[in-house]
Amino acid sequence: MSLRIEATITARDLDVSLEVGEGEIVAILGPNGAGKSSLLSMIAGILRPDTGRASLGADVLFDLARGTWQPAHARGTALLAQDPLLFPRLSVVDNVAFGPRSAGRSRSEARAAAMTWLAAVDAVELAAARPSRLSGGQAQRVAIARALAAEPRLLLLDEPMAALDITVVPAMRQVLRRVLAGRTAIIVTHDVLDALLLADRVVVMERGRIAEEGPTRIILTRPRSTFGADIAGLNLVRGTSAGGAVRTPAGATVAGLSEQSVPEGMAAVAVFSPSSVGVYVEPPAGSPRNVFASTIRELEPRGAQVRVRTDDLSADVTLPVVAELDLAPGRQVFLVVKASEVSIYPA
């Protein structure tokens, strides 16, 4: 069942427009406060936007210009959050059977459906247990089964693995990969691995807007948003195209190579890997085209390397280099990157 939504919430500075095709799984990534959970809440009917329209298939979920608003229970959506929110006084099987029972199915039919979904998430042996006896991973499996047992037309998952112990996340990811196949779903996550393994398409949100969207491979190799560059581990500089370089609003330029023609004055980005950045404590000799004076903000150990984060960019250096140059937060440095290591493309 395809989804279309256009909506705004003035108080949250949220303005989004999103389409999800039938049978498509979309992962929404973005920093905290970007509006990801608010988007799911509007689709689910928990949060009412100020303006907008949303439809699921041929059904209009809301059309505020015409006064249309379907209540949450009538939308055919299921929202799964970090907290499983299982009914504490019901057994696992009765928790999962709740949706079918609410839809009018007999107790025996509902329990049979519940057992089918518990089998799908490898949790049949938990059927008689109470939620208080479950581990975090077990409870989330049951919550997934309960959501699917309601036979939603659209499944909404809001950071479903964020509260789980890291040791159970891979298994939970495999469960989701199996049960989501062929379903229309939106999953909000901070983990790029979720997007890689679960989603057909990635949407990146920043400051209440959709900053970019596309196949995960494209987002990771040619990001156009700050968050997209962060999750890909790349440096990204925004500005306008100027003579084979990107000129920033502050007047700095980053020279690079363009795989496609970028007209003068067009919004553009320069992207390059931290591993291609050299770090100097004195102005470098010669005349390299890309030299940036900056201040070290943080040193982040990464195995045999250290990620040097400055006010503007990041560089990867070895531990001996850190010791030799006496690098530390607050130190002034010069960052150098060859133009041949920089990719420039439209923003």
N, C-alpha and C positions, 0 to 999 in steps of 0.2 A: 504494500500500500504506500503510495508516494506521499511525501509531505512537502508543503510549501508554507512558509511563514515570513511575514514582514511585520515588524513590530518595533515600537519605541517605548522606553520608560524614561521620562525626563529626569526624575530625581536620581536615577542611577547612570545617567548619560549613556543609555543603551539604545542602539539603533542597528538592528540586524535584519538581514534578508538571506534566507537559506532555503535550498531545495534538497531533498533526499529522495532518490529514486526508489521504486519498488524493489525490494530485495537487496538494497544497498546498505552497507554498514559504514557510517561516517564517524571518524574520531575527531573530537574537538579538543585542541590543545591551546594553552595560553597561560599566562601568569595569574597568580591570585588576584581576584578583583576584576578580571577581564570581562566578566558577564556570562561565563559558561553555564554555571548552575542556574542563573536567572533565565537563560534561554530554555533550558529543560523545564523549569517550573512553569513558564508560560505555555509551553506545548502541553504539559500535563494538566494544566488548568488550576495549578496552585497559586500562580501569580498572575494578576491581571495587568496587562500593559496599558499605557495611556492611549495609544493608537495602534491600528494594524489589523491584519487579517491572517488567518491560518486555516489550511484545509488538509485533510487526510483522505486521500482518494477523492471521492465525490462529496464527502461530508465536510461542511464548514465547522471548524472547531470554534472559531470566533471571527466576527466581523464587526468591530466596534463602531464603524461608521453607520451600520445598520442596526446596531443594538443586539447583535447575535452573540450569545455566549453559552457554549455547552458546558455543563458541570463536569468536574474531573471524572466522575464515575461513568459518564456516558461517552467518553472520548475513544475508548478502545486502545488506550495507552497504559503502559505499566512502567513505573519509575522505581528503579533499584538504586539505593544510595549506599554510602559507606557503612551505615548501621543497618543490619539486616531487619530490625524492627519486627521480629517474630512475636506472635501472641504468646505471652509467657505461660498462660494456663492451658494451652492446647498442645497436644503432642505434635511431633514433626509432621506426621501424615495428615493430621487435621489442619495444621497450618497450610499445607500445600493444597488441601482439598477446599479451602475457604473460597477461592475464586470460583471453581465450578459450582459449589453449593449456592453461592450468591447469584449465579447465572440461572439457577432453577433446576439443576441436575439433582437426582436422588442421592442419598447418602452413599449408597453402594457404588453408583457411577462415579461420584466425586472422589471417593477413596481409590477406586481403580485408576482413575486418571492421575491422582496424586502419586500412586506407586509407579506409574509409567514415567512420570517426570523425575521422581527420586532415582529411578534406575538410570535415567539420562545423565544425571549429575553424579553418579556413583555414590548414592547416599541411601540405598534401600535399607541397610542395616541400622539406620538411625530412625526408622519410621516410628517406633514406639517411644523414643526419647523425648524429654522435655527440653526446651531451648536452653534452660539453665545448665544443662549437662553437656552442651556442645562447645567445641573449640571455635575460635573465630572463623577458621576456614570451613568447618562443618556448617556453621550457622549461615555463612554466605552461600554455600552450595544449596542449602534448603531455601534461602531467600530467592535464589535464581529459579529453582524449581517452582516455587510459589508464584513468581511473576509469570513464568511461561504457562503454568497450568490455567491461568486466567485467559489464555489464548489472545494476547493483545495483538492488535494490528501493527503497533509500533512499540518497540522496547527502548526505554531510556535508561541509561546506566551512568550514574554520577559518581565517578571515582570508586567503583565497586571493590577495588583491591587496595585502596589507600590505607585502610585500617588493619590489613592482614600482616602477619609475620612474613618477613621476606622469604622464608623457607617454603611457604605454601603458595606463594604467588605463581610460580611456573605451572604448578598443577592446576590452579584455578584458571589461569590463562588458557590452558588446553581444554578445560571444561567449556569455557565461553566460546572458544574457537569451534568446538563441536556443536554446541546447541544454537549458536547464532547463524550457522550456515543457512543461507537462503532466506533469512529474515531481514526485515527492515528495522534498523536499529541505529541509535546515536549513543556513542560512548564518550563521556568526558574523562580525560585522563591527563596526568602530568608525565606519563612514561611513554617515551617514543617507541619502546618495544611493543606496547599495546597497539599502537597505530600500525606498526610493521606487520604484526602477526594477526590482528583482528579486523582491520579496517580496509575498505576498498578505496577510501578517499580521506584526506586530512583537511580540516579547517582550522586555521590559526586565528584566535581572537586576541585583540589587544585594545584596552581602554574602551570596551563596549562596542567595538566594531570588528567586523571580519577583515583581518589584515591580508590574508592570502588563503588560497585553497587549491588543492590538486592532489595528484598521486603522491604517496609518501616519498617515493624515490626522488621526485622533483623537489619537494619541500626540503629534503635533506641535502641535495646537491646544489640547488639553485634557490636558496631562500630569499624572500623579499621582505620579510619582517624581522624585527629585532629578536623576537622569541624564536622564530624559525631558525635564525642563525645560531642562537644559543643552544638549542637542542641538537643542532647539527655540529656544534663545536667549531663554528667558523666566526671570523671577524666580518662585520658588515658595516659599511660606511654609506650613508645616504647623502644625496645631493642632486645636482643636475649635470648632464653630459656637457663636457667642455674640452674639445680638442683631444679626444682619446683618453680623457680622464674624467673623474667625478669631482666636481667642486662642491664643497660643503657650504651650508649657510654661513659658517664662520670664516669662509674664504680659503680654507686649506684645499689642496688638490691631491687626489690619489690616481696615479697613472696605472693603466692596465691594458688588457687585451679584451676585445669584444668579439664574441662569436657571431654577432649579428650587428647590423648598423644601428647605432643609437643616435638619432638626430640631435643636433646642438640644442641645448636648453631643455631637453626632455628630462623628466625625473628619472634618476638612475641609481643603481647601487653598485658598489665595489665590494667584492667578496674574496677573502683569502684565508688560508689556514694559519692557525697560530704557529704551526711547525715551520712555516716559511718566513717567520719574523725573526730578525736578528736583534739582540739587545746590546746596547753600548752605554757606557757611563760618560763617554766623551763624544763630541760630535764626530761622526765617522769620516775617514779620509775619502778623497775622491769626490764624485758628484752624483751619488745615487738619487734617483728621481723621487723616491718615497721615503722621506725621513720625518718622523714625528717625535717632538719633544713631549714627554709625559711624566707622570708621577706614579710610582708603584703603589697600588692600593692593597694588594693581597698576593701571597704566595701559596699556591695550592699543590701539595705533593701529589704526583700521579705515577707511582711506581718508580722507575729510574729517571723520570723527568719531573719537572716542576712547571706548572702553569703560572706564568707571571701575568697578573691582571693589573692593568693601569686604569687611569680615569677613562680612557677611550678604547683601548685595544687589549688583546691578549697575545702572549708569546709563549712557546714551549721551549724550555732550555734544560740542559742536564744539570745534575747536582753539582759537578765540578765547576760549571759556569757560575752557578749561584754563589759558590764559595769564593771563586777567583774574583768576581766583580763585586763581592760583598753586597749582594742585592737584598733589600729589606723594604717593608712598607714605608712609604714616605720618601724614598730615594728618587731623585730625578734621573731619568734615563732617556735614551734616544732609541726609537724603534725604527728598524729599516726593513723594507720588503721590496724585492725586485718587481718591476712592472710585469715581468713575464709570469709571476705567480698570482697576479690579480685578475679576476674575471669581472668584466663590467657588462651589465645588461639592464634593460628597462625595469624600473621599479613597479 
